[in-house]
Amino acid sequence: MKIDKDIIIKNFSKSKNTYDDNAVIQKSICSRLIDIVDAHCSCSLDKVFEIGCGTGLLTKMLVKEFEVNELTLNDIAPDLINSKLISYIKENVQTLSFIHGDAEQISFPEDCDLLLSASTIQWFNDLDSFFEKAAKQLNKDGLFIFSSFGKKNFYELKEITGNGLNYLDKKLIEQKLISNFDILYFYEEEKKMLFNTPMDILNHLKKTGVNGLKTNKIWTKSDLERFSKDYVNKFSERGSVHLTYAPIYFVCKKK
């Protein structure tokens, strides 16, 4: 089943005012990505394209830590970055532009020296075509640095509901990359968040727009009761329930 991009737009647009305060794991992922960029790039970046910028968590860190000449931002949901952050970004880059739309469908800026993306490609339907397009728009020494999520991401939700994204493991992503990229670096980790109740987990997902499911099913009261009971029975930990994030990180050089 293909991922419904309209659901993605709807969920992230609804959560834009609550995302930053609740995206604890996403912030840590962005921070690690900045460390990875620092280890593989110079402090001065000429032309950067960020795919799936969302509310600008990674963008803000990037322009704070690096000198960026030309920055282009993309997201499928329009107007997620507030005006205050846009002003801050403009003060710290020479040229700022936006390309709204589905990164699988839009044209990328040409001759980039860095493509950057945090927690986005798991929403794509055709990674082979996406990676081919990404490579074509990099310059000869260009890097593609991104994070996504491995197979254990939100495994609790998938086990309880039977519904979830088909997260890819390292080997499958590598197979899709190797035609166009050399993989310079890979890292994976697991991060558990603890909540008081399963309903708190659902609330967390709502506030971040990341429901981890392929559809926006309307749950009945009995659905919620059954979900909560099953979740507590299977995934309790020291009086709490847990939700697992499984971020993975790649640094890829254009062949």
C-alpha positions as CSV (number, residue, x, y, z in Angstrom):
1,M,0.0,0.0,0.0
2,K,1.3,3.4,-1.0
3,I,1.7,6.1,1.7
4,D,-1.1,8.7,1.4
5,K,0.7,12.0,1.2
6,D,-2.5,13.9,1.9
7,I,-2.5,12.3,5.4
8,I,1.1,13.4,5.9
9,I,0.2,17.0,5.0
10,K,-2.9,17.0,7.2
11,N,-1.1,15.5,10.3
12,F,1.9,17.8,10.2
13,S,-0.1,20.9,9.4
14,K,-2.4,20.2,12.4
15,S,0.6,19.7,14.7
16,K,2.7,22.7,13.6
17,N,2.0,24.7,16.8
18,T,2.7,21.7,19.1
19,Y,5.5,19.9,17.2
20,D,8.6,21.7,18.6
21,D,7.6,21.3,22.2
22,N,6.9,17.6,21.8
23,A,9.5,16.4,19.3
24,V,12.0,15.4,21.9
25,I,13.5,12.5,19.9
26,Q,13.4,14.5,16.6
27,K,15.5,17.3,18.3
28,S,18.1,14.8,19.4
29,I,18.2,13.3,15.8
30,C,18.8,16.8,14.4
31,S,21.6,17.5,16.9
32,R,23.3,14.3,15.9
33,L,22.9,15.1,12.2
34,I,24.6,18.5,12.8
35,D,27.5,16.6,14.5
36,I,27.7,14.3,11.4
37,V,27.7,17.3,9.0
38,D,30.5,18.9,11.1
39,A,32.6,15.7,10.8
40,H,32.2,15.4,7.0
41,C,31.9,19.0,5.7
42,S,33.7,22.2,6.0
43,C,32.4,25.0,8.2
44,S,31.4,26.9,5.1
45,L,28.7,25.5,2.9
46,D,28.0,27.0,-0.5
47,K,24.8,25.5,-1.7
48,V,22.5,23.4,0.6
49,F,19.1,21.8,0.0
50,E,17.2,20.6,3.0
51,I,14.5,18.1,2.2
52,G,11.5,17.9,4.6
53,C,12.5,20.9,6.8
54,G,9.2,20.8,8.8
55,T,9.1,23.5,11.5
56,G,12.8,24.2,11.0
57,L,14.4,22.3,13.9
58,L,17.4,21.1,11.8
59,T,17.5,24.3,9.8
60,K,18.0,26.5,12.9
61,M,20.8,24.3,14.1
62,L,22.4,24.3,10.6
63,V,22.6,28.0,10.2
64,K,23.7,28.5,13.7
65,E,26.7,26.2,13.4
66,F,27.7,26.7,9.7
67,E,28.2,29.5,7.2
68,V,25.7,28.8,4.5
69,N,25.8,30.8,1.3
70,E,22.7,29.5,-0.5
71,L,20.0,27.6,1.4
72,T,16.9,26.1,-0.2
73,L,14.2,24.6,2.0
74,N,11.6,22.1,1.1
75,D,8.5,20.5,2.8
76,I,5.4,18.9,1.6
77,A,3.2,20.8,4.1
78,P,3.3,24.6,3.5
79,D,4.1,27.3,6.0
80,L,5.3,25.1,8.9
81,I,8.2,27.4,9.7
82,N,7.0,30.4,11.7
83,S,8.0,34.0,10.6
84,K,10.3,34.6,13.5
85,L,12.5,31.6,12.6
86,I,12.4,32.6,8.9
87,S,13.8,36.0,9.9
88,Y,16.5,34.3,12.0
89,I,17.5,32.1,9.1
90,K,17.6,35.0,6.6
91,E,20.0,36.8,9.0
92,N,22.4,33.9,8.8
93,V,22.4,32.9,5.1
94,Q,23.2,34.9,2.0
95,T,20.3,33.5,0.0
96,L,17.2,31.7,1.2
97,S,14.5,30.1,-0.9
98,F,11.7,27.6,-0.6
99,I,10.4,24.8,-2.8
100,H,7.1,23.5,-1.4
101,G,5.8,20.1,-2.5
102,D,6.4,16.4,-2.4
103,A,10.2,15.8,-2.6
104,E,9.5,12.7,-4.8
105,Q,7.8,15.0,-7.4
106,I,9.5,18.4,-7.3
107,S,12.7,19.4,-9.2
108,F,15.7,19.9,-7.0
109,P,18.2,22.8,-7.1
110,E,21.2,22.0,-9.3
111,D,24.8,21.6,-8.4
112,C,24.3,21.3,-4.6
113,D,27.2,20.5,-2.4
114,L,25.0,19.2,0.4
115,L,21.6,17.5,0.5
116,L,20.3,17.3,4.0
117,S,17.3,15.6,5.4
118,A,16.0,14.6,8.9
119,S,13.4,11.9,9.4
120,T,11.7,12.3,6.0
121,I,12.5,9.5,3.5
122,Q,10.5,6.9,5.4
123,W,7.4,8.7,3.9
124,F,8.5,8.1,0.4
125,N,7.0,5.5,-2.0
126,D,9.9,5.1,-4.5
127,L,13.3,5.5,-2.9
128,D,15.2,4.2,-6.0
129,S,13.9,7.1,-8.1
130,F,14.4,9.6,-5.3
131,F,18.0,8.6,-4.7
132,E,18.8,8.7,-8.4
133,K,17.3,12.3,-8.6
134,A,19.2,13.3,-5.5
135,A,22.5,12.2,-6.9
136,K,22.0,14.0,-10.2
137,Q,21.5,17.3,-8.4
138,L,24.7,17.1,-6.4
139,N,28.1,18.5,-7.6
140,K,30.9,16.0,-8.2
141,D,32.0,16.0,-4.5
142,G,28.5,16.5,-3.1
143,L,27.2,14.7,0.0
144,F,23.8,13.5,0.9
145,I,23.4,13.3,4.7
146,F,20.1,12.1,6.1
147,S,18.4,10.2,8.9
148,S,15.4,7.9,8.7
149,F,14.1,5.1,10.9
150,G,14.9,1.4,11.1
151,K,12.6,-1.6,11.3
152,K,12.2,-1.4,15.1
153,N,10.7,2.1,14.9
154,F,7.3,2.1,16.6
155,Y,7.3,-1.6,16.6
156,E,4.9,-1.5,19.6
157,L,2.2,0.3,17.5
158,K,2.5,-2.1,14.7
159,E,2.3,-5.1,17.0
160,I,-0.8,-3.8,18.7
161,T,-2.7,-2.4,15.7
162,G,-1.3,-4.5,12.8
163,N,-0.8,-1.2,11.0
164,G,2.3,0.8,10.4
165,L,4.9,2.0,8.0
166,N,7.2,-0.5,6.4
167,Y,10.5,0.8,7.7
168,L,13.5,-0.4,5.9
169,D,16.6,-1.9,7.5
170,K,20.2,-0.8,6.6
171,K,20.8,-3.5,4.0
172,L,17.7,-2.6,2.0
173,I,18.5,1.1,2.0
174,E,22.1,0.4,1.0
175,Q,20.8,-1.6,-1.9
176,K,18.8,1.4,-3.1
177,L,21.8,3.8,-2.6
178,I,24.7,1.9,-4.1
179,S,23.8,2.6,-7.8
180,N,24.3,6.3,-7.2
181,F,26.3,6.7,-3.9
182,D,29.2,5.5,-1.9
183,I,28.2,5.1,1.7
184,L,30.8,6.9,3.9
185,Y,29.1,6.5,7.3
186,F,26.3,4.7,8.9
187,Y,25.0,4.7,12.5
188,E,21.9,3.4,14.2
189,E,20.4,3.6,17.7
190,E,17.3,3.0,19.7
191,K,15.6,5.6,21.9
192,K,12.8,4.7,24.2
193,M,10.3,7.2,25.5
194,L,8.3,6.4,28.6
195,F,4.7,7.5,29.1
196,N,2.2,7.2,31.9
197,T,-0.5,5.6,29.8
198,P,-1.0,4.4,26.2
199,M,-3.3,7.4,25.7
200,D,-0.4,9.7,26.4
201,I,1.5,7.9,23.6
202,L,-1.4,8.7,21.2
203,N,-1.4,12.3,22.4
204,H,2.3,12.5,21.8
205,L,1.9,11.2,18.3
206,K,-0.9,13.6,17.6
207,K,1.1,16.6,18.8
208,T,4.1,15.7,16.6
209,G,2.0,14.7,13.6
210,V,3.9,11.4,13.4
211,N,1.3,8.7,13.9
212,G,3.5,5.9,12.4
213,L,0.4,4.5,10.7
214,K,-0.5,4.4,7.0
215,T,-4.1,5.5,7.5
216,N,-6.0,7.9,9.7
217,K,-8.5,5.4,11.1
218,I,-11.2,6.9,13.3
219,W,-11.0,4.9,16.5
220,T,-14.1,4.0,18.5
221,K,-14.2,4.0,22.3
222,S,-13.9,0.3,22.3
223,D,-10.9,0.5,19.9
224,L,-9.2,2.8,22.4
225,E,-10.0,0.7,25.3
226,R,-8.7,-2.4,23.6
227,F,-5.5,-0.6,22.4
228,S,-4.8,0.6,26.0
229,K,-5.3,-2.8,27.5
230,D,-3.2,-4.6,25.0
231,Y,-0.4,-1.9,25.2
232,V,-0.2,-2.1,29.0
233,N,-0.1,-5.9,28.9
234,K,2.7,-6.1,26.4
235,F,4.8,-3.0,26.8
236,S,4.8,-1.9,30.5
237,E,8.1,-0.9,32.1
238,R,8.5,0.2,35.7
239,G,4.9,1.4,35.9
240,S,5.1,3.2,32.5
241,V,4.6,2.2,28.9
242,H,7.3,2.7,26.2
243,L,7.5,3.8,22.6
244,T,10.6,3.0,20.6
245,Y,12.2,5.3,18.1
246,A,15.0,3.7,16.0
247,P,16.8,6.4,14.1
248,I,19.4,5.6,11.4
249,Y,21.9,7.9,9.8
250,F,23.7,7.9,6.5
251,V,26.5,9.9,4.9
252,C,26.6,9.3,1.1
253,K,28.9,10.6,-1.5
254,K,27.9,10.9,-5.1
255,K,29.6,8.4,-7.4
